[in-house]
Amino acid sequence: MAGFRPPRLTTFQTIILLFAAVILGGSLLLMLPVSSQDFSVTPFNQALFTATSAVCVTGLVVQDTATHWSIFGQAVIMVLIQIGGMGVITVAAFFSLLSGRKISLMQRGTMQEAIAAPKVGGIVRLTGFIIKASLCIEALGAACMLPVFCRDYGLRGIWMAVFHSVSAFCNAGFDLLGTPDAQYPSLTSYRAEPIINLTIMALIVVGGIGFLTWDDIRANKLHLHRYRMQSKVILSTTALLIVLPAIWFYFGEFSALSGKERLLASLFQSVTPRTAGFNTADLTALSGVGQGLTIMLMLIGGSPGSTAGGMKTTTAAVLFANAIAVFQRRSEPHFFGRRIDNKAVCSASTVCFMYLTLFLGGGFVISAVEKLPLSACLFETASAVGTVGLSLGLTPSLGLLSQGILIALMFIGRVGGLTLIYAALSGFSKTASRLPQERITVG
């Protein structure tokens, strides 16, 4: 039709469509016979689930990564993990810069939203820093794990080291350690290996604290007083969410293990739910409290603008600070001598409500459809919406409807619930009028 102009996409719609396009492309590649070890065509639903899990850096799988997928299929999964971890927009912008193309103001705005940057200025420089730093950290992680994997797997250990380094840094949780006789083992065979444990934990934490926090550390080194307030909140919250759960796991869950193994298992189980998906312990052997604590950590997740998912450490910190302010009858919460904007409190409350609704709603439906215990189903949905990848072993045996629910939860958890809402409601104009106010009693 002459004169027809397609509607201009908003920033949020662009992010969602690019993520969906990468997932679809990855699904088609994984369906190719060359992607599977027996050269068979993988069913679309299984390929879609795997591609979604990889792009959304989750780690939930319906086929064992080591035994079902060929080297080509594993390489496709690793590339999808890399794109999902750095962000589709960030990777696309980087290739635009390599080709010499200029980045428009609208594209810069999209890049700002994608990595949760506070301003558009300097976004191109920050994107270059993210790509270079990510590749360097992943290379360093692979080099650290190389001696162990080459000792155990020979030359194949090189591929193992690279794959697990990318998977850990991007908080994905995919592993290549399965065998036909022992599928879905994750890192349980390396529970007492300090090099693998410490390297994987370091990669998870570095990838999960956020690109802006790296930039702060790079610019200000150890001068903590110069850091942005957000960086201080992220680092302190991350430290608390590692140390406090590790203490519980050490004394409450892994008392049967030896000293070094017990310490490594406790630290690893504290780090991995936010939101990496590797495990060195049998999750089904955890107590109800241990599994409940793991669910809480999965829902909180990593930090804004990072490779991790979840409702984010800053969301939990803002809600906690707001509760303290209410207890003390102060009008506004604060951190490190800075007030928190009321919009941040409202956004944090909305994000928390959305995650809890998706987590509970998905668990209820899967439990009803599959006739499985609710607690186990809630573990799987927390893992999906938090883009974690830890599992009690239910996911591979779930039906199509339940797998579809997990796919939706992984996608929403990665692109962000607010991003989906803003994209859907982009056509609604804001109004400056305000309705009359009336008091309502809560609590």
MOZIRA-V504515 format. One record per backbone hydrogen bond with DSSP energy under -1.0 kcal/mol. CO is the residue of the C=O (numbers start at 1). NH is the residue of the N-H. Records with the same first field share a line. If there is no record, write none. Layout:
CO: NH / NH
This chain:
1: 4
10: 14
11: 15
12: 16
13: 17
14: 18
15: 19
16: 20
17: 21
18: 22
19: 23
20: 24
21: 25
22: 26
23: 27
24: 28
25: 29
26: 30
27: 31
29: 32
32: 35
33: 36
35: 70
36: 39
43: 47
44: 48
45: 49
46: 50
47: 51
48: 52
49: 53
50: 54
51: 55
52: 56
53: 58
54: 57
64: 68
68: 37
70: 74
71: 75
72: 76
73: 77
74: 78
75: 79
76: 80
77: 81
78: 82
79: 83
80: 84
81: 85
82: 86
83: 87
87: 91
88: 92
89: 93
90: 94
91: 95
92: 96
93: 97
94: 98
95: 99
96: 101
97: 100
104: 108
105: 109
106: 110
107: 111
108: 112
109: 113
110: 114
111: 115
112: 117
120: 123
122: 126
123: 127
124: 128
125: 129
126: 130
127: 131
128: 132
129: 133
130: 134
131: 135
132: 136
133: 137
134: 138
135: 139
136: 140
137: 141
138: 142
139: 143
140: 144
141: 145
142: 146
145: 149
146: 150
147: 151
148: 152
149: 153
150: 154
153: 156
154: 157
155: 158
156: 160
157: 161
158: 162
159: 163
160: 164
161: 165
162: 166
163: 167
164: 168
165: 169
166: 170
167: 172
168: 171
182: 179
185: 188
187: 190
188: 191
190: 193
193: 197
194: 198
195: 199
196: 200
197: 201
198: 202
199: 203
200: 204
201: 205
202: 206
203: 207
204: 208
205: 209
207: 307
208: 303
210: 214
211: 215
212: 216
213: 217
214: 218
215: 219
216: 220
217: 221
220: 223
222: 224
223: 226
224: 227
228: 232
229: 233
230: 234
231: 235
232: 236
233: 237
234: 238
235: 239
236: 240
237: 241
239: 243
240: 244
242: 246
243: 247
244: 248
245: 249
246: 250
247: 251
248: 252
249: 253 / 254
254: 257
258: 262
259: 263
260: 264
261: 265
262: 266
263: 267
264: 268
265: 269
266: 270
267: 271
268: 272
271: 274
272: 276 / 277
279: 187
282: 285
283: 286
287: 291
288: 292
289: 293
290: 294
291: 295
292: 296
293: 297
294: 298
295: 299
296: 300
297: 301
299: 311
300: 312
302: 313
305: 211
309: 302
312: 316
313: 317
314: 318
315: 319
316: 320
317: 321
318: 322
319: 323
320: 324
321: 325
322: 326
323: 327
324: 328
325: 330
326: 329
333: 340
335: 338
338: 335
341: 345
342: 346
343: 347
344: 348
345: 349
346: 350
347: 351
348: 352
349: 353
350: 354
351: 355
352: 356
353: 357
354: 358
355: 359
356: 360
357: 361
358: 362
359: 363
360: 364
361: 365
362: 366
363: 367
364: 368
365: 369
366: 370
367: 371
373: 377
374: 378
375: 379
376: 380
377: 381
378: 382
379: 383
380: 384
381: 385
382: 386
383: 388
384: 387
394: 397
395: 398
399: 403
400: 404
401: 405
402: 406
403: 407
404: 408
405: 409
406: 410
407: 411
408: 412
409: 413
410: 414
411: 415
412: 416
416: 420
417: 421
418: 422
419: 423
420: 424
421: 425
425: 428
